[in-house]
């Protein structure tokens, strides 16, 4: 039930409630209204009001729903001390729920109030006081829904006496807020509060896209903030009201299908999803018309012609410019068949020439190589001299300092000048390195119950930890440079190791290579540099000793080797592509490490970046992609105790029908979570215009994640139930697009060898569950026998249901398969 749109005094209807002033500011409530509100429920409301005032807040407004007196809210204004303590420049929402159990609508109601009151309320945190235990609330669900930290406490906690008469609410806020790690930003910045600096760059690029004539390319090292910058630029362009803005991340699209036709179809889907102008255009042939690119091609449609037709129709239907932002451009350029890249950009550039000034491109990636060569594989390069190339370097000192200070202040970290100076010297202003160093400082000073000064020694210890134990981000920063510009990497490593004379000799000969290193912001004084501009990166390269590639069967890492501050303690298994090992940190916590024999960390890191966003009990948790000291690329995942499903695929351990159906249901639930959601994507498109965050959510829902190698060996039966492990990225790490299943017989008969859709996972799950139900293993040819055995053991209904999963075509989605899952075998 929606919360009242303005304060309501439930027990005094004859009194007029405080009204919004003409400025939109609600006038403070009177003592009379507050007393009346308190008397309506003195047992619960009295202690809350007393605790709020004792902590130093004044009550400016009451939020009450007359039909649901069990819930109500207060708008709190902090005094000067609280404002300084928690870095507050706005009022705070406190929401109370007297329901005995957690109610999802508590979170919904808070969201309504925060949204309705807009900029008046702080988004840093909101307070929830409840009758139920705070631990029964899903913190992840609530905070992702609100995009705000929830400080949750019970009525009893709020009323508890504290030593020395310390206000209970103040202590609760200190304890809960100071443990937050505001430096930790696992994905690109969407919210303005997470983005620091580069205001001039954003304005310049936005102006160029809105009014200029050039097409823009933005390139920089991994983790430098390119995607975050693109988000801010596209948001600024969209807010101008003069452009139709669509954004596409080629990481999603090329991993599903590398064909240029698929990329064009995906571009069309992004344009169609962008807003009402595109969706209301009449006569579209491709955009928004087909569930997949394969459907369009199967219908006999020429994707190339249909794309040009639909984009032309949108341009004619509106006077706005069409701006298309393409992220991870190297995902197309690194394909073995470069003619696909050339053909795609011939079409896009041709449309730009056909409609001068109406079509703008914002291209971003790590390497500008795609636009530097006049020819590609003997073909004229359409991007050559087409883009206005800009390098995105580190933050300037003031912006870097603001990042550390502004994120540290709300969690009780006061950076001293000495601490800041050392942090900037070591990170060079690289935003990801700044955040990682800040995060390590934060964790090293826990627990704390009051603000502390961050001195130089705190920053020194954090930097030392980054080089020795938390080097993943340093490995990722250099990975793309090492893979795409090996000559530049050799020069960089030479300078890092102190070979200044040799470096300068090469610098005078390799001018183009030097321009890349300077553009990336790695050389403070150009070819006269004596050290790198990032101290941490120099130390990392000095410590790294490259190891020769190992052949098949030879251990990539051995027991006793170190990976990211953890030591290898055991080997689980070895394979042709990689070894899987167990590592342990100094606290004794174990992780699983997959070490690859031949892989590119830059490609591996991009794969893992998306898998890290998955949070489901049926999916293994991905921690990071990193390098061992010998240069071995690795994935670090949670370590799971338990046997694999393969151990149950025999006559002795095969489960009974109820257990089988439970396992099947949980696995389908995991696939439903990670696979595309057409309904979810469609719901987002109901917004008139998609924001950058909306585009990210839309891409995730539209394309999802496909496992690619589901089989009994890749499912662990853990304490929390069956868990999918070992996503098939081993081949993708070496060749990021052309992926094959490592297990013969697990690919569906209608698989075209190119397009990886959720249909593949469904077929593989069907083959896997058939073995579990039959109590026998699949040999590549006995699938029909397994289905017959499954029906005999668990009933014809189960057998028939399994056949739908492994049908030659028209297999159900994971959600539909779960709905159709039999309740019993009969």
N, C-alpha and C positions, 0 to 999 in steps of 0.2 A: 504494500500500500504506500503510495507516495507520501512523503512528509509534507506537512503544511507549508505552503509557499511563503508564509510570513509567520512570525511568532503568534501563538494562540494561547490565551489564558483559559484553560479548560473549565475551571470551577467558578469563573467569574464572567459569564458570557455577556453580562450587561456592561462590562467595562470594555472600552475600545483598546485593541492591542496596539503596541507600538507600530508605527507605519514607516515605510521607506520615505526618506526625505527626497527632495528633488534631485539631489546629487547621487542617489542610490545608496547612501550610507544609512544604516539602521541606527536610530537614536538609542542611547543606553537605556536599559530598563530601570524603572523606578524601584525604590526600596519596597514600596507597597506591593507592586506586582511580584517581586521576588519573594516577599513574605507569603503572599497568597499561594504562589507556586510551591513553596516549601511545605506549607500546611496541607496541601493536597495529598502528600505522601511523605510525612516527616521521617519515617524509618529509613527510606532509601535516599530521598532528596536532601535531607538535612546534612548527613555526613559528607555527601559529595560537595555541597555548597561550602561547607566549612573547610574541607580539604583544599578546594580550589582557592579560596581566599587566603588560607594560611600559607599556601605556596607562593602567593604574590600575583595571582591573576585577579582581574576584575571581570564580572559577568556582564557582557554587553547585550546579550540577546538570548532568548529561549526558543528552541525548536521543539514543537510538541504536536503530536497527532492525536486529536481528540478520540478517534475510534480505537486507538491502540495505546492506552496509558502505560503499558509495560515498557515503552521505549520513549526516550526524549533526549534532547541535546542542549548543550550550552555553548555559546560562542564566547571564548575567553580572550581577554586582552592582557598580554604579559606586561609586568612592570619593567623598568629599565634593566634591573639586574637579570631577570629571566631572559630578556631580549638579548643581552650580551652573552649570557651563559649558553643559550641554544641558538644563537644567530637568527633570531626571529625579527622580521620586519612586518609581520602580518598577524592577524588573530588566529586562534587555534580552535579547532572543533573538538569538543568532548561529547561522546555519545554514550548513553547509558541504556542497558538492556536488562530487564529484570526477569527475562525468560529463564527457566531452569536449565535449558540445554541450548547449545549453539544453534543459531538460526542464520541461514544464509542471507536472509533479508536484512539482518543487522548491517552487513557489509553493503548491501544494495542501498539501504537508507543513508548510510554515511556518504556513499558515492553521489547520491542525489543532492544532498546538502552541499557537498564540496563543489559539485558542478554548478548548482544554482547560484551559489554565493560568489563564484568566480574568484577574481583576484583578491577579494577581501580576506580569504582564508589561506593560511600557509599550506603548501604542499610538502613541506619537510616532514611533518608528522601529524597524526591525529590520535586522539586518546579514546580508547574503548574501555568502558567499565561494565562488567557483567556479573550476573549471579553465577554463571557457569565457570568452570575452570578454564583459564586461558589456553591451557595445553590441548583442550578438545577442539579448538578452532584450527582450521587449515590455514596456517600462516602464508604458505605459498600462494594459495588460491586468493586469499583476501588481499594481499599486498600487490599481486599482479593485477587484480581487478581495480584497485584504487590508485595504483601508481603512487602510493604514499605509504610511508612507514606507519604501522599501527603500533602504538604503545598500549598494550592490553593488560589490564589488571582487574582484580576482583574487588567487590565492595569491601570485603574484609581487609584486603591489602591497603586499600585507600584509608581505612579507619584505624589501621594499626598504629600503635605508639612507637616512636623512633627514639633512639638514644639522643640525649641532649636537646629534646624538643625539636629535632629537625623535621620540617614539613614532610609528610609521607609522600605527597605527589611529587615534590621536588626530587626526593631520593629515587622514586620509581623512574622518573624521567632520566635522571643521571645514569642509573643502572642500565636502563633499556636502550637509551640513545647512544651512549658512549661505546657500546659494543658494536654498533653498526660500522661496516666498512664502506664508506662512501667513495673511496678510491677505486673499489672493485667495480668495473664496468665490463661485463663479459661480452657485450656486443657493441655495435656502433651506436653513437649517441643519437637519440631521438629527441629527448627533452632539451629545451634550451639551457636548463640548469646544469646539464651534464657536458655542455660544450663550452670551451674556453678559447677566447682570442679569435684571430683571423677575420675580424669584422670587415676590414677593408677588402680582403680577398673575396669574401662572400658577396659583398656589395658589387665589386667589380665584375665578377662572373655573372651575377644575377642581372646586372645592367646590360652586359653583353648579350645574354640570352633574350632579354626582353626587347631591347632596342638596337643592338649591334648587328654586325654583318658576319662576324667570324663564328666558326664552329670551335668548341672549346674541348681541349684534352687536359685532364689533371692527372699527374703521375707522381708517385712517391713510394717510399719504402713501405713494407708491410707494417701495419699497426700505427701508421703515422697520422691517421684520421681522415683518409680520403672518403670513405663511405659516410662518415659523420658530416664532413663538409658538403658532400652531395646532398645529404638530407636537409641541411640548413639552406643550401642554395635553392633546391627545388621547392622547399616550403616558402621561401621569399618570393620566388617567381610565381607560384600559385596564388599567393596572397595579393599579388599585384592586380589580379583579375583580368590580365591581358593575355594570358597564355593557357592552353590546355597542356597539362603536365603529366607525363607517364614515366615510370621508372621500372627498369628491369635489371635483375642481377643474373648474369650469365652463369654464375655458380649453380643456381637452381636448374636452369634450362638445359645447359650442355651436359650436365650429369645424367639427365633423363634421356636425351636424344641429341647427338652432336650434329645432326643434319641442319643445314642452313634453313630449310623449310620449317623446321621446328622453331628455330629462333624467330623467324618472321611471324609465325603463328603466335608465339608467346608475346612478341612485341604488340601484335594486334590485340591480344587479350588484355595486356596492360593498358593500352589506349582505351579499350572499351570499358575497363574498370575505372578509369581515371575520373570520370564524372558524367554528369547528365548530358553535356553537349555531345559527347561521343556516342552515348547510349541512345540518344534520341535521333541520331542521324538516320535517315531513311535509306533503304536499299542496300544495306551492308551484306556482303557475300561471305566474309570470313570472320570478321571481328565479332566475338560473342555468339557465333552460330554453331560451333562444334565443341564437343567436350574435349577432344584431343586433336592434335595435328594429323594423326593417323586416320581419324574419322573423316577429316576434310579431304585427305588424299584418296582414301577409299571411295569417297563419293564422286571422284573424278574431277575434283576442283584443282586448278592450278594455283597453288599457294602464292606464287610470285605475282601472277596477274591479279588475283583477288586482293592481295595486300595493297598493291598499287591502286586498285579501284577504290577500296575502302578508305585509304588514307586521303585520296583525292576527294572523296565524298565529304569527309570530315572537314577538310580545308575549305571546300566550297560552302559548307553549311554554317560556318562561323567565321567571323573576322579575326578571331584570336590566332596568335601563333601557336604552333604545335611544338612543344619541347619534349624531347625524348632523352632521358638520362640512362646511359648504359654503363653498368659497373662490372668490374672484373673482365675487361676487354680481352685480356690475354687468354682467357679460357677458349675463345674462338681462334685466336691467332696461333695457339700452340697445337692445334689439330694437325695431324700428319698431312692431310689433304688441304693445302693452303688455298686451293681454288675455291673452296666453299667460302672462305673469308673474303676473297676478292669479289666473288659474285654477289654476296650479300651487300657489301659496301658500294658496289656499282649501282645496285638498285636504290639504296638509301641516298647516295650522292646524286643520282639521276633525278630523284623526286625533289631534292633540294634545288637543283638547277631548273626544274620545271616550274617550281613555285618560289621564285626568289624572295627571301625575307620572311617566308611563312613557316619554314621548318628549321628547327635548331636542334643540334645534338650536343650533349654533355657527356664526354667519354672519360672514364676513369679506370685506372689500373696501376700496376707496379712499374711496368716498363713501357716507355714510348717507342719501343722497337717496331711496333706495328705501323707507325707513321713515319719512320725514319728512312726506310728504303724505297727507292723509286720503283723497284720491281720486286715481286714475290713469286718465286718459282717460275720465273720467266714471264710473268704477267704484270702489266702496269698496276701499281698499287693505288687504289682509289683514295686512300687516306694520306698519301704522300703530299705534303705541303697543303693539306686540307684543313688541318687542325691548328688552332692557336694553342701551342703546348705551354703548360705551366707546371712547374715542379712545386710540390707541396713539401716544404721543409719543416724543421722543428718549430715549436712556438718561440716567440721572442721572449726575452727574460722577464718582462713584466707579466705577460700572459702565463708563463710557466709558474711564476711566483703566485699569481692569483689562483691557479689550479690547486697548488699545495695548501695555500692558506685558507681559501674559501671552502674547500672540502674538509679540511682538518678542523676548523673552528667549531662546527656543530657537533663534533665528536670529541671535543676536549683536547685538541692538539694545537698548541700555540708555537708556530715555527719561529725560531730566532733567526736573526740575520746570518749568523754563522752556519746554522743548519740549512737555510735556504741556499746560501752561496755554494756549499758543498754539493747539495742535491742538483743544482743547475749545472755545475761543472761536470758531474758524473753522467747526467742524463742528456746533456746538451739541449734540453728543452723538448725531447721526444715525448709526446703525451703518454704513450703506453708505458714507457720506462718511468716517467714521473709517477704515474698511478701505481705501478708495481712497487716502486720504492716507498711511496707513501703508505701503501697497504702493509708492507713489511714493518715499517715504523709503528703503524697503528697496532698490529698484532703483538709486537714486542713490548708494548707498554700497557697491555691488558693484564689483570683487571685494573681499572682506574675509576675513581669515584669523584674526581675533580679534574679540572683542566691541568695539563702539564706542559712544560716548555720542551720543545724539540730542539736539542742542541746538536752540534756537529757530530758528536760521538754516536748519537742515535742514527744519524744518516750514514755514518761510516759503517756501522754494523749492518745496516740494511743493505748497503751497496755490496759489502763483502758476501752477504747471504745470496744476493742476486747472482753473483759470479759463480759461487761454489755450489749452491743448492737450488736456486730458483732461476735457472738460466733459460727457461723455455722461451720467454719473450725475446731474449737476446738472439737465440737461435732463429726465431721466426723473423726478426728484423733483417737478418743477413741472408735468409734462405733464398728469397727471390733474386737477390743480387747474385748469389753464387750460382743459381740455376740459369738465369737469363743473361747475365753479363759476367762470364767467368774471367775474362781479362781484367775487368774492373775489380773483381774480387781479389785477384792475385795482387794487384797494385795496393789495394786497401790493406790486405794482410801483411804485405811487405812493410808498409808504413807503420802498422800497428806493432810489428816486431822490431821497430827501431832501425830498419834499413833505409834511412832517409836519403842517402846518396843514390842508391839504386832506384828508389821511388822517383826521385827528381829526374833521373836519366830517362826513365820510361815515360814520365809525364810530358817531357818535351817532345817525345815521339808519338805518343798516343793522345792527340788533342781531343778527339771525339769521346774517348773513354773518360778522360778527365772531366769533360763537361757533364757527364752523368754523375760522377762522384760529387762534383760541386753542386749540381742541381739538387741532389738528394740531401744536401746540407751536411755532408760527412767531413768536409775539409775546411777548417776555419780560415786558412790563408791560401787557398787554391794550391797551385803547384809548389808554393814555398812552405807549405804546412810541414810541421815537424811531428805532429801527433794528430789523432782523430779528434773531431769536435765532441765526440761522446766518449767520455772516459770509461764507462762501463763496457762499451762495445770493444774498445781497445783491449781492456783486460780480458774480456771473453775470448777474443781472437788470439791473444798471447797464450792463454791457457789451453786452447784447443789444439790437439795433435791429431791430424787426420790419419785414419786407419785405412789400409788398402781394402777394396771390396773383397768380401769372402765368397767362396763358391758354395753351391748347394751342398748341404750336409755339414758344412763347417759352422760351428757356433758363431753367431754374430756378436753376442755378448756372453760373458762367462760369469759364473758365481764369483762375487767379490767386486765386479765392475760397478761403477756408479752411474746413476741416471737421475739428474735433477735433484741431488741431495738425498737420494735413496740408494741403497746398496742391493744388488741382485743376490738373493738368497736361495733361489731354486729355479729349476727349469721345468716348465709344464709340458711343452712339446716343441718339436722342430718341424718346419715345413719347407717347401721349395721357395716360397716367397719370404717367409719370416719365421722367427722363433717367438714363442710366448713364454714369459718368465714371471717370477714373483720377486718384487722388490719391497724393501722395508725401510721406513724412515727411522730417525733416532728415537721416536716415541713408540716404536714397535708396530705402527700401523702399516698394513700391507696394501699393495696395489698390484695390478697385473700390468705387465709391460710387453707390448708387441714390438719387436725390433726387426726392421726390414733389411733384407740383403741388398736390394737395389731399389731405391725410391728417392723422390725429390721432396724434401721437407716442405717446400713452398706449396706443392700440390697437396701433400698430406695435411698440412695445417689448415688449408681451406676446407678440406673434407671434414676434419674434426671440428672446425669452428661451428658448423651447422649441427653436427651431432651433439655438441655440448648443450645445445638449447633444448634437447629432449629431456623431459623429466617425467618418468613413468616407472612404476615398480616392475613392470615387465620388460624393461629395456636397460641394459647395462649403462652405467654412468661414465661418460667420457670426461677425463680430467684435463688433459692437455696433449699437444703434439710438441715434441722436443727433440733434442739431439743428445746422445751420449758423448762424453768427452772425445771419443775417437771419430766423431762426425757421423755416427750411426743414427739415422732417423728412427724415432720411436713414437708410439702412442701409449699414453698412460691412462689406464681405466681402473674402475673399482675392482677389487679382488673379491670374488664370490666363492664361498665354500659350498660344496655340493657336487653331486654326480651329474653327468649329462643325461639328456633324454635317451641317448643311444643305449645307456645301460639298462633301460627299461624295455627296450624293443626285443624282448625274448619271451619265451613261453613261461618262464618262472616269474619274472618281475613285471610283466605287462599288467597295467592297472585294471581294476574293475570298471564297470560302465560309469558309475558316478564319478570316480576319480578321473577317468578319461575325459568326460564331458567338462569337468572343472578345469583341467589343464587346457583343453581346447578353447574354452570360454576366455580364460585369462590371456592366452596368446592372441586371440582375435581382438581382445580389448586393446592390447599393445599395438597391434597393427592398425586398428581404427584410429588410435591416437596419432600415429606417425604418418599415416597415409593421407593423401589429399582429402579435403572436405569441400565438396562442391556447394553444399548448403551454407557452410560457414563463409566461404568466399563470396557467395551471392548475398549473404546478409551484410557483409561489409560494403558491398556495392550500392546498398540502399542510401549511403551517405552521398550528398550532392557532389563532393570532391574528396578524394582520398588524400590524407596527409602522408608525409614520409613514413611515419609509423604505421599508418593504415596500409601503405603499399607493402611494407615488410610483412605485416600480418596476412595480407592478401596473398602474397607470394608463397608464404608458408602453407596456407590453407589450400591454395590452388595446385601446388606442385608436390608438397609433402616430401617424405623421405622413403626410399625403397631399400630394403635390406639387401636383396640380391643373392643371398646364399643361406636360406633357411634350410636346415637339416638337423637331424637329431643331435649331432655333435656340437651344434652351435646354439643349443638351448641348455642352460644350467637349471637344475632343480634346486633352488636356494631356499632358505628359510621363509622368504616372502612369496615363494611360488616360482613358476617357470619364468626364466629371464632370457631374452634374446641377447646373444653375444656375437662377436666376430663379424660385424657388418663387412660385406665384401668390398673393401677399399684397398686391398693389397695390390691389385693390378692397377687400380685407378691412381694409386700413388706414383707408379712408374709411368703410366699412360693415362691421364686423368679422365678420359672419356671412353675409350674402347675397352669395355669391361666384359669379361666372360665369367660364367659361374665356374667355380673350381671343382664342381661335382657333376660328373656325367649323369644324364637322365633326369636332372632336376629342373630342366628348362621346359616350359610348356610347348606343345606342338605348334602353336600359332605365333611363337616368339620370332621376331624378324631379325634378331641379332644386333639390333641397334637401339630400339626404343625400350627403355627400362620403365615399365609401368607397375602399379600395384598388383596387376594381374599376375605378374611373375611371382611375387611373394605368396599370393593365394594358392597358386599351383604348388609351389614348393612346400607350403604348410600342409596342403592336402596330402602330398607324398609322405611327409614327415608323420602326420597323424595316422595315416594308413598303417605305417610300420608299428606305431605305438598300439593301435587298436588290434592289429593282427598278431602282435607278439613275434614278429619276424622282420628281417632286414630286407631292404630293397636292393636288388642286384642290377638294376637298370632295365630289366625286362619283365619283372614279375608283378607289376603294379595291379593288373587285373586280379591276380591270385591274392594279393594282399587285401584288396577290397572285398573279395569273397570271404576271406578269413575274418575280416573285421565285422562283416554282417553276421557271420555265424557266431561270433563271440559276443557281440553287443546288440544284435537285432537288426532287422532289415532297415529300420528307420535310420539308424546310425550309418549303415552301409550306403543307403541312398544319399544321405547328406554328404558323406565323404566324396561320393561320385560327382557332386556338383562342384566341389573344389578343384577336381582334376579333370574336368570336362575339357574337350578340345577347344571350346570357345564359350563365350557368354558366362564366365564364372562370376559369382557374386562378389560384391565388395566385402571388406572385412566386417563392416557394420551389418550388412544384410545377412552375411553368413552367421553372425552371432545371433541375430534375431531368429534365424531359421534353425539354430542349434536345437536338436531334440532335448526334451527334458529327461527322457529315459530312453532305453534302447528298444522298447516295445512300441 
